[in-house]
Amino acid sequence: MIQEARALLGRLEYQRGNLGAALQVFQGIDIKVLTPKMIKAIVERIHYRKPRSKGEIGPPSVMSMHSVSLLVEAILLKAKSLEELGHHIGIIFIFIFILNLFSLLLLYLEWGNWMGFCRIRNSNDINGL
């Protein structure tokens, strides 16, 4: 919950053009601790979309997909802030994190489920959702 609040506050500071304050807020988000939670939330969300028997209830996610998207956005805004402030080395670490996140997701998911998730996301993006 605190991490999501940091993501929202950092976005607000970034939108105001206060890159130093935004970066300071984003630095407080512990990416290493959140990565397993984000992966678990995404994997559970994808498995929850599978058809289930009538009485079966899917496991609740540790983190909502909204929280996951806020945190990924915060990570990307942190990279943009670093770039605009001239800290190019920091950007490399951010993008390494993003690549690691997606590679871990691919390890946890079957390829067919991953492609199905991509189709769902693309159709939602096209419909404006």
Buried (B, 14 or more C-beta within 10 A) or exposed (E): EEBBEBBBBBBEBBEEEBBEBBBEBBEEBEBEEBBEBBBBBBBBBBBEEEEEEEEEEEEEBEBEEEBBEBBBBBBEBBBBBBBEEEEEEBBEEBEEBEEEBEEBBEEBBEEEBBEBBEEEEEEEEEEEE
